[in-house]
Amino acid sequence: MVVEKLAELLQSGEVTEIIDGGKLLTLFRSIGIRVKVQTTIKVEQDGKLVSWSDKLKGETDELKEETGELKEESKVDTLDT
C-alpha cells in the first residue's frame, strides 16, 4: 500500500525531492495509516543539547531553591525584630 502510493507520487511528479519526516507523516495519513510520532524538543544549555522538559524542570528546581532561601531569610529577619 505505501510502496504503491510512493510509486504513484514519484511517477506523477508530485514528489521530486527527498521526503522528510513531516511529508512522510502526511503521506501515511493521506492513505489512512495513523502513525504516532514521539517528539522531543532539544535546546542548547551550557554547550550541550538537553530536552526542553529537562531544562524547564531544572529552572523550576532552581526557582524552588531560590524561593526556599528567601523564605529562610525572611524567617531570620522576623526573628531578629
Biopython code that builds the backbone (N, CA, C, O; Angstrom):
import numpy as np
from Bio.PDB.StructureBuilder import StructureBuilder

atoms = [
    (1, "MET", "N", (0.830, -1.189, 0.000)),
    (1, "MET", "CA", (0.000, 0.000, 0.000)),
    (1, "MET", "C", (0.880, 1.261, 0.000)),
    (1, "MET", "O", (0.682, 2.147, -0.831)),
    (2, "VAL", "N", (1.835, 1.347, 0.913)),
    (2, "VAL", "CA", (2.707, 2.518, 0.992)),
    (2, "VAL", "C", (3.600, 2.592, -0.238)),
    (2, "VAL", "O", (3.789, 3.661, -0.819)),
    (3, "VAL", "N", (4.140, 1.455, -0.623)),
    (3, "VAL", "CA", (5.041, 1.424, -1.779)),
    (3, "VAL", "C", (4.306, 1.874, -3.035)),
    (3, "VAL", "O", (4.847, 2.631, -3.842)),
    (4, "GLU", "N", (3.064, 1.402, -3.197)),
    (4, "GLU", "CA", (2.293, 1.790, -4.378)),
    (4, "GLU", "C", (2.019, 3.292, -4.394)),
    (4, "GLU", "O", (2.129, 3.940, -5.435)),
    (5, "LYS", "N", (1.668, 3.826, -3.254)),
    (5, "LYS", "CA", (1.370, 5.267, -3.173)),
    (5, "LYS", "C", (2.630, 6.086, -3.447)),
    (5, "LYS", "O", (2.573, 7.086, -4.163)),
    (6, "LEU", "N", (3.760, 5.674, -2.886)),
    (6, "LEU", "CA", (5.019, 6.370, -3.154)),
    (6, "LEU", "C", (5.367, 6.313, -4.645)),
    (6, "LEU", "O", (5.769, 7.314, -5.239)),
    (7, "ALA", "N", (5.207, 5.140, -5.233)),
    (7, "ALA", "CA", (5.490, 4.993, -6.663)),
    (7, "ALA", "C", (4.587, 5.889, -7.498)),
    (7, "ALA", "O", (5.032, 6.518, -8.458)),
    (8, "GLU", "N", (3.318, 5.938, -7.123)),
    (8, "GLU", "CA", (2.355, 6.788, -7.833)),
    (8, "GLU", "C", (2.759, 8.261, -7.744)),
    (8, "GLU", "O", (2.718, 8.975, -8.746)),
    (9, "LEU", "N", (3.149, 8.717, -6.555)),
    (9, "LEU", "CA", (3.545, 10.119, -6.372)),
    (9, "LEU", "C", (4.824, 10.449, -7.134)),
    (9, "LEU", "O", (4.957, 11.532, -7.704)),
    (10, "LEU", "N", (5.759, 9.508, -7.138)),
    (10, "LEU", "CA", (7.010, 9.730, -7.878)),
    (10, "LEU", "C", (6.761, 9.765, -9.388)),
    (10, "LEU", "O", (7.299, 10.623, -10.088)),
    (11, "GLN", "N", (5.949, 8.836, -9.887)),
    (11, "GLN", "CA", (5.672, 8.775, -11.331)),
    (11, "GLN", "C", (4.875, 9.976, -11.809)),
    (11, "GLN", "O", (5.064, 10.443, -12.932)),
    (12, "SER", "N", (3.980, 10.480, -10.958)),
    (12, "SER", "CA", (3.162, 11.622, -11.370)),
    (12, "SER", "C", (3.939, 12.942, -11.264)),
    (12, "SER", "O", (3.497, 13.975, -11.768)),
    (13, "GLY", "N", (5.076, 12.893, -10.616)),
    (13, "GLY", "CA", (5.876, 14.109, -10.472)),
    (13, "GLY", "C", (5.480, 14.954, -9.274)),
    (13, "GLY", "O", (6.022, 16.043, -9.085)),
    (14, "GLU", "N", (4.540, 14.472, -8.455)),
    (14, "GLU", "CA", (4.140, 15.216, -7.261)),
    (14, "GLU", "C", (5.261, 15.244, -6.229)),
    (14, "GLU", "O", (5.388, 16.201, -5.464)),
    (15, "VAL", "N", (6.067, 14.195, -6.214)),
    (15, "VAL", "CA", (7.213, 14.145, -5.306)),
    (15, "VAL", "C", (8.466, 14.111, -6.166)),
    (15, "VAL", "O", (8.692, 13.175, -6.933)),
    (16, "THR", "N", (9.280, 15.162, -6.019)),
    (16, "THR", "CA", (10.511, 15.230, -6.817)),
    (16, "THR", "C", (11.753, 15.384, -5.941)),
    (16, "THR", "O", (12.879, 15.298, -6.430)),
    (17, "GLU", "N", (11.542, 15.612, -4.655)),
    (17, "GLU", "CA", (12.677, 15.807, -3.749)),
    (17, "GLU", "C", (12.668, 14.741, -2.667)),
    (17, "GLU", "O", (11.784, 13.886, -2.618)),
    (18, "ILE", "N", (13.660, 14.808, -1.811)),
    (18, "ILE", "CA", (13.739, 13.878, -0.686)),
    (18, "ILE", "C", (12.542, 14.111, 0.237)),
    (18, "ILE", "O", (12.181, 15.251, 0.529)),
    (19, "ILE", "N", (11.940, 13.023, 0.687)),
    (19, "ILE", "CA", (10.780, 13.120, 1.567)),
    (19, "ILE", "C", (11.279, 13.180, 3.013)),
    (19, "ILE", "O", (11.906, 12.242, 3.504)),
    (20, "ASP", "N", (10.992, 14.296, 3.685)),
    (20, "ASP", "CA", (11.384, 14.421, 5.091)),
    (20, "ASP", "C", (10.316, 13.785, 5.981)),
    (20, "ASP", "O", (9.302, 13.290, 5.488)),
    (21, "GLY", "N", (10.545, 13.800, 7.266)),
    (21, "GLY", "CA", (9.636, 13.156, 8.206)),
    (21, "GLY", "C", (8.232, 13.709, 8.173)),
    (21, "GLY", "O", (7.262, 12.955, 8.251)),
    (22, "GLY", "N", (8.112, 15.021, 8.057)),
    (22, "GLY", "CA", (6.796, 15.646, 8.019)),
    (22, "GLY", "C", (6.002, 15.233, 6.790)),
    (22, "GLY", "O", (4.806, 14.955, 6.873)),
    (23, "LYS", "N", (6.679, 15.198, 5.654)),
    (23, "LYS", "CA", (5.998, 14.794, 4.416)),
    (23, "LYS", "C", (5.626, 13.318, 4.453)),
    (23, "LYS", "O", (4.573, 12.923, 3.952)),
    (24, "LEU", "N", (6.490, 12.509, 5.047)),
    (24, "LEU", "CA", (6.194, 11.092, 5.151)),
    (24, "LEU", "C", (4.993, 10.860, 6.070)),
    (24, "LEU", "O", (4.144, 10.014, 5.788)),
    (25, "LEU", "N", (4.927, 11.608, 7.158)),
    (25, "LEU", "CA", (3.779, 11.512, 8.056)),
    (25, "LEU", "C", (2.492, 11.907, 7.335)),
    (25, "LEU", "O", (1.464, 11.246, 7.479)),
    (26, "THR", "N", (2.556, 12.983, 6.562)),
    (26, "THR", "CA", (1.395, 13.419, 5.783)),
    (26, "THR", "C", (0.987, 12.350, 4.774)),
    (26, "THR", "O", (-0.201, 12.100, 4.572)),
    (27, "LEU", "N", (1.970, 11.727, 4.148)),
    (27, "LEU", "CA", (1.683, 10.653, 3.193)),
    (27, "LEU", "C", (0.972, 9.494, 3.883)),
    (27, "LEU", "O", (-0.044, 9.003, 3.389)),
    (28, "PHE", "N", (1.501, 9.059, 5.020)),
    (28, "PHE", "CA", (0.859, 7.959, 5.748)),
    (28, "PHE", "C", (-0.581, 8.308, 6.105)),
    (28, "PHE", "O", (-1.485, 7.491, 5.933)),
    (29, "ARG", "N", (-0.784, 9.499, 6.590)),
    (29, "ARG", "CA", (-2.143, 9.905, 6.978)),
    (29, "ARG", "C", (-3.068, 9.988, 5.771)),
    (29, "ARG", "O", (-4.251, 9.663, 5.872)),
    (30, "SER", "N", (-2.535, 10.421, 4.627)),
    (30, "SER", "CA", (-3.380, 10.556, 3.430)),
    (30, "SER", "C", (-3.868, 9.209, 2.918)),
    (30, "SER", "O", (-4.895, 9.136, 2.243)),
    (31, "ILE", "N", (-3.133, 8.133, 3.235)),
    (31, "ILE", "CA", (-3.589, 6.811, 2.798)),
    (31, "ILE", "C", (-4.219, 6.028, 3.955)),
    (31, "ILE", "O", (-4.433, 4.819, 3.864)),
    (32, "GLY", "N", (-4.508, 6.747, 5.040)),
    (32, "GLY", "CA", (-5.270, 6.147, 6.121)),
    (32, "GLY", "C", (-4.468, 5.424, 7.187)),
    (32, "GLY", "O", (-5.040, 4.709, 8.010)),
    (33, "ILE", "N", (-3.154, 5.599, 7.189)),
    (33, "ILE", "CA", (-2.328, 4.965, 8.217)),
    (33, "ILE", "C", (-2.087, 5.968, 9.325)),
    (33, "ILE", "O", (-1.464, 7.010, 9.119)),
    (34, "ARG", "N", (-2.594, 5.637, 10.513)),
    (34, "ARG", "CA", (-2.416, 6.535, 11.659)),
    (34, "ARG", "C", (-1.090, 6.202, 12.331)),
    (34, "ARG", "O", (-0.876, 5.082, 12.794)),
    (35, "VAL", "N", (-0.224, 7.172, 12.374)),
    (35, "VAL", "CA", (1.105, 6.990, 12.949)),
    (35, "VAL", "C", (1.262, 7.958, 14.107)),
    (35, "VAL", "O", (0.992, 9.152, 13.975)),
    (36, "LYS", "N", (1.700, 7.432, 15.242)),
    (36, "LYS", "CA", (2.012, 8.304, 16.376)),
    (36, "LYS", "C", (3.513, 8.562, 16.361)),
    (36, "LYS", "O", (4.316, 7.643, 16.203)),
    (37, "VAL", "N", (3.869, 9.812, 16.525)),
    (37, "VAL", "CA", (5.267, 10.186, 16.485)),
    (37, "VAL", "C", (5.671, 10.728, 17.849)),
    (37, "VAL", "O", (5.077, 11.678, 18.358)),
    (38, "GLN", "N", (6.688, 10.108, 18.428)),
    (38, "GLN", "CA", (7.206, 10.615, 19.690)),
    (38, "GLN", "C", (8.176, 11.740, 19.351)),
    (38, "GLN", "O", (9.147, 11.541, 18.622)),
    (39, "THR", "N", (7.902, 12.905, 19.884)),
    (39, "THR", "CA", (8.748, 14.054, 19.575)),
    (39, "THR", "C", (9.413, 14.585, 20.839)),
    (39, "THR", "O", (8.869, 14.495, 21.940)),
    (40, "THR", "N", (10.582, 15.129, 20.647)),
    (40, "THR", "CA", (11.269, 15.816, 21.738)),
    (40, "THR", "C", (11.830, 17.118, 21.181)),
    (40, "THR", "O", (12.205, 17.206, 20.012)),
    (41, "ILE", "N", (11.877, 18.099, 22.025)),
    (41, "ILE", "CA", (12.466, 19.377, 21.640)),
    (41, "ILE", "C", (13.769, 19.511, 22.416)),
    (41, "ILE", "O", (13.787, 19.403, 23.643)),
    (42, "LYS", "N", (14.838, 19.744, 21.704)),
    (42, "LYS", "CA", (16.145, 19.896, 22.339)),
    (42, "LYS", "C", (16.570, 21.362, 22.251)),
    (42, "LYS", "O", (16.364, 22.022, 21.232)),
    (43, "VAL", "N", (17.164, 21.855, 23.330)),
    (43, "VAL", "CA", (17.690, 23.212, 23.365)),
    (43, "VAL", "C", (19.123, 23.156, 23.870)),
    (43, "VAL", "O", (19.522, 22.205, 24.543)),
    (44, "GLU", "N", (19.880, 24.173, 23.541)),
    (44, "GLU", "CA", (21.267, 24.212, 23.981)),
    (44, "GLU", "C", (21.338, 24.874, 25.352)),
    (44, "GLU", "O", (20.761, 25.937, 25.579)),
    (45, "GLN", "N", (22.056, 24.225, 26.253)),
    (45, "GLN", "CA", (22.265, 24.766, 27.589)),
    (45, "GLN", "C", (23.690, 24.417, 28.003)),
    (45, "GLN", "O", (24.061, 23.245, 28.069)),
    (46, "ASP", "N", (24.470, 25.432, 28.275)),
    (46, "ASP", "CA", (25.870, 25.242, 28.671)),
    (46, "ASP", "C", (26.646, 24.423, 27.646)),
    (46, "ASP", "O", (27.473, 23.587, 28.011)),
    (47, "GLY", "N", (26.383, 24.662, 26.379)),
    (47, "GLY", "CA", (27.105, 23.979, 25.306)),
    (47, "GLY", "C", (26.640, 22.559, 25.033)),
    (47, "GLY", "O", (27.251, 21.863, 24.222)),
    (48, "LYS", "N", (25.577, 22.110, 25.686)),
    (48, "LYS", "CA", (25.053, 20.755, 25.489)),
    (48, "LYS", "C", (23.599, 20.836, 25.046)),
    (48, "LYS", "O", (22.896, 21.801, 25.347)),
    (49, "LEU", "N", (23.160, 19.802, 24.323)),
    (49, "LEU", "CA", (21.748, 19.718, 23.966)),
    (49, "LEU", "C", (21.018, 18.970, 25.067)),
    (49, "LEU", "O", (21.382, 17.846, 25.413)),
    (50, "VAL", "N", (19.991, 19.595, 25.614)),
    (50, "VAL", "CA", (19.166, 18.975, 26.649)),
    (50, "VAL", "C", (17.711, 19.063, 26.214)),
    (50, "VAL", "O", (17.338, 19.935, 25.428)),
    (51, "SER", "N", (16.901, 18.162, 26.725)),
    (51, "SER", "CA", (15.491, 18.199, 26.352)),
    (51, "SER", "C", (14.834, 19.418, 26.993)),
    (51, "SER", "O", (15.240, 19.873, 28.063)),
    (52, "TRP", "N", (13.830, 19.926, 26.328)),
    (52, "TRP", "CA", (13.108, 21.110, 26.805)),
    (52, "TRP", "C", (12.512, 20.838, 28.179)),
    (52, "TRP", "O", (12.535, 21.704, 29.053)),
    (53, "SER", "N", (11.972, 19.625, 28.372)),
    (53, "SER", "CA", (11.362, 19.292, 29.664)),
    (53, "SER", "C", (12.412, 19.277, 30.773)),
    (53, "SER", "O", (12.139, 19.730, 31.884)),
    (54, "ASP", "N", (13.614, 18.760, 30.484)),
    (54, "ASP", "CA", (14.678, 18.773, 31.499)),
    (54, "ASP", "C", (15.100, 20.191, 31.825)),
    (54, "ASP", "O", (15.370, 20.514, 32.981)),
    (55, "LYS", "N", (15.157, 21.043, 30.803)),
    (55, "LYS", "CA", (15.532, 22.438, 31.033)),
    (55, "LYS", "C", (14.494, 23.116, 31.913)),
    (55, "LYS", "O", (14.844, 23.816, 32.864)),
    (56, "LEU", "N", (13.219, 22.912, 31.602)),
    (56, "LEU", "CA", (12.164, 23.520, 32.414)),
    (56, "LEU", "C", (12.182, 22.968, 33.835)),
    (56, "LEU", "O", (11.986, 23.710, 34.798)),
    (57, "LYS", "N", (12.414, 21.673, 33.961)),
    (57, "LYS", "CA", (12.467, 21.050, 35.278)),
    (57, "LYS", "C", (13.617, 21.653, 36.087)),
    (57, "LYS", "O", (13.466, 21.923, 37.278)),
    (58, "GLY", "N", (14.750, 21.860, 35.446)),
    (58, "GLY", "CA", (15.903, 22.454, 36.120)),
    (58, "GLY", "C", (15.614, 23.877, 36.567)),
    (58, "GLY", "O", (16.003, 24.275, 37.665)),
    (59, "GLU", "N", (14.932, 24.650, 35.721)),
    (59, "GLU", "CA", (14.593, 26.023, 36.084)),
    (59, "GLU", "C", (13.592, 26.053, 37.230)),
    (59, "GLU", "O", (13.656, 26.929, 38.093)),
    (60, "THR", "N", (12.664, 25.096, 37.238)),
    (60, "THR", "CA", (11.691, 25.012, 38.326)),
    (60, "THR", "C", (12.395, 24.676, 39.632)),
    (60, "THR", "O", (12.095, 25.262, 40.672)),
    (61, "ASP", "N", (13.331, 23.732, 39.579)),
    (61, "ASP", "CA", (14.093, 23.358, 40.780)),
    (61, "ASP", "C", (14.898, 24.543, 41.300)),
    (61, "ASP", "O", (14.966, 24.776, 42.507)),
    (62, "GLU", "N", (15.511, 25.292, 40.378)),
    (62, "GLU", "CA", (16.280, 26.465, 40.781)),
    (62, "GLU", "C", (15.375, 27.502, 41.433)),
    (62, "GLU", "O", (15.749, 28.116, 42.433)),
    (63, "LEU", "N", (14.188, 27.699, 40.870)),
    (63, "LEU", "CA", (13.242, 28.662, 41.414)),
    (63, "LEU", "C", (12.789, 28.233, 42.809)),
    (63, "LEU", "O", (12.671, 29.063, 43.711)),
    (64, "LYS", "N", (12.538, 26.941, 42.980)),
    (64, "LYS", "CA", (12.142, 26.439, 44.298)),
    (64, "LYS", "C", (13.254, 26.669, 45.312)),
    (64, "LYS", "O", (12.995, 27.062, 46.449)),
    (65, "GLU", "N", (14.497, 26.422, 44.895)),
    (65, "GLU", "CA", (15.622, 26.632, 45.799)),
    (65, "GLU", "C", (15.736, 28.106, 46.180)),
    (65, "GLU", "O", (15.948, 28.443, 47.345)),
    (66, "GLU", "N", (15.594, 28.981, 45.180)),
    (66, "GLU", "CA", (15.670, 30.410, 45.460)),
    (66, "GLU", "C", (14.540, 30.841, 46.381)),
    (66, "GLU", "O", (14.759, 31.623, 47.306)),
    (67, "THR", "N", (13.348, 30.346, 46.139)),
    (67, "THR", "CA", (12.197, 30.695, 46.967)),
    (67, "THR", "C", (12.393, 30.177, 48.382)),
    (67, "THR", "O", (12.072, 30.869, 49.348)),
    (68, "GLY", "N", (12.919, 28.960, 48.512)),
    (68, "GLY", "CA", (13.195, 28.390, 49.817)),
    (68, "GLY", "C", (14.214, 29.221, 50.588)),
    (68, "GLY", "O", (14.077, 29.420, 51.795)),
    (69, "GLU", "N", (15.224, 29.698, 49.893)),
    (69, "GLU", "CA", (16.250, 30.532, 50.529)),
    (69, "GLU", "C", (15.631, 31.849, 50.983)),
    (69, "GLU", "O", (15.948, 32.350, 52.062)),
    (70, "LEU", "N", (14.750, 32.408, 50.159)),
    (70, "LEU", "CA", (14.130, 33.676, 50.527)),
    (70, "LEU", "C", (13.239, 33.503, 51.749)),
    (70, "LEU", "O", (13.200, 34.373, 52.619)),
    (71, "LYS", "N", (12.525, 32.387, 51.819)),
    (71, "LYS", "CA", (11.673, 32.144, 52.980)),
    (71, "LYS", "C", (12.510, 32.027, 54.242)),
    (71, "LYS", "O", (12.132, 32.555, 55.288)),
    (72, "GLU", "N", (13.657, 31.332, 54.155)),
    (72, "GLU", "CA", (14.527, 31.182, 55.317)),
    (72, "GLU", "C", (15.065, 32.536, 55.768)),
    (72, "GLU", "O", (15.133, 32.818, 56.964)),
    (73, "GLU", "N", (15.449, 33.378, 54.795)),
    (73, "GLU", "CA", (15.953, 34.708, 55.132)),
    (73, "GLU", "C", (14.862, 35.533, 55.798)),
    (73, "GLU", "O", (15.135, 36.282, 56.736)),
    (74, "SER", "N", (13.617, 35.398, 55.316)),
    (74, "SER", "CA", (12.505, 36.147, 55.899)),
    (74, "SER", "C", (12.268, 35.722, 57.337)),
    (74, "SER", "O", (11.991, 36.565, 58.190)),
    (75, "LYS", "N", (12.370, 34.437, 57.620)),
    (75, "LYS", "CA", (12.181, 33.929, 58.984)),
    (75, "LYS", "C", (13.239, 34.527, 59.908)),
    (75, "LYS", "O", (12.941, 34.926, 61.034)),
    (76, "VAL", "N", (14.459, 34.583, 59.426)),
    (76, "VAL", "CA", (15.547, 35.109, 60.234)),
    (76, "VAL", "C", (15.303, 36.584, 60.513)),
    (76, "VAL", "O", (15.508, 37.042, 61.637)),
    (77, "ASP", "N", (14.867, 37.333, 59.508)),
    (77, "ASP", "CA", (14.610, 38.756, 59.691)),
    (77, "ASP", "C", (13.506, 38.999, 60.701)),
    (77, "ASP", "O", (13.615, 39.922, 61.508)),
    (78, "THR", "N", (12.452, 38.207, 60.686)),
    (78, "THR", "CA", (11.349, 38.418, 61.601)),
    (78, "THR", "C", (11.724, 38.012, 63.020)),
    (78, "THR", "O", (11.200, 38.575, 63.981)),
    (79, "LEU", "N", (12.612, 37.056, 63.164)),
    (79, "LEU", "CA", (13.033, 36.644, 64.487)),
    (79, "LEU", "C", (13.926, 37.711, 65.143)),
    (79, "LEU", "O", (13.915, 37.873, 66.363)),
    (80, "ASP", "N", (14.685, 38.424, 64.331)),
    (80, "ASP", "CA", (15.595, 39.443, 64.849)),
    (80, "ASP", "C", (14.847, 40.692, 65.304)),
    (80, "ASP", "O", (15.355, 41.420, 66.157)),
    (81, "THR", "N", (13.693, 40.959, 64.782)),
    (81, "THR", "CA", (12.974, 42.208, 65.112)),
    (81, "THR", "C", (12.056, 42.060, 66.276)),
    (81, "THR", "O", (11.391, 43.020, 66.665)),
]
sb = StructureBuilder()
sb.init_structure("model")
sb.init_model(0)
sb.init_chain("A")
sb.init_seg("    ")
for serial, (resi, resn, name, xyz) in enumerate(atoms, 1):
    if name == "N":
        sb.init_residue(resn, " ", resi, " ")
    sb.init_atom(name, np.array(xyz, "f"), 0.0, 1.0, " ", f" {name:<3s}", serial, name[0])
structure = sb.get_structure()
